Amino acid sequence: MDALPDPTDALSAVPVAGSRRSTPVVGHLKFFFGPMDCGKSTLALQIDHNNSRQGRRGLLLVRHDRSGRPQISSRIGITREAAEIRDDDLRQLVRAEWALGQRVDYLIVDEAQFLSPAQVEQLAELADDVQVDVYCFGLATDFRGEMFPGSQRLFELADELKAIQVEVLCWCGVPGRFNARVRAGRVIRAGDTVLVADTVSDTEQHRSGTESNGVTDTTETTIRYQVLCRRHFRLGDLGPDVAQSGQLRLA
């Protein structure tokens, strides 16, 4: 008489406790995006803090921070030194740490919209091949409402896409997601994709007497950014009190 089938055979493909053969360790590439003033840099520093508290070692990277310095700076006043990315091969930055005997468990990359598509691919390679967790933070679209090349590649390759949940409002009260470039109270529609400036109002810039190369900037020369909803971005409408209110800031 044939033996009855063993009912536990159905579980034979389940790995034993602790086995990683069927679930290889992999790194993850995550992209956190949102308009200006939504708290991207603050979140980047918080994630770094949480990881380091667990004994993990990471590298902080940034490209074109608005402060003009090699650091990740939040508008609520928190800053951390970071390595400035230029045209570097990001894989080499990690290998240089290994050469010094340093472990690299994760990367924090702020202003990731300014990365080249090739650099985004290097980050994906680090996540896949050497199990580094990569956290990128940046804008999705530029001042024309068009996708940054680096952000587009992140949308294509990232394991997780996370819109920052802190809501930034247009002056009309509707959630804003367009980063308008403003000079002399007017929305600029053409120019270089990369032009670093902050969200300080025209009035504040004029009052502070910001200088560049010895020349005091005025409301006719300074450039700032303001978050607008789609309708007012299309119309170039900065609101009835733009000269007084400036950009609404939410951390």
Disulfide bonds with the S-S distance in Angstrom:
none
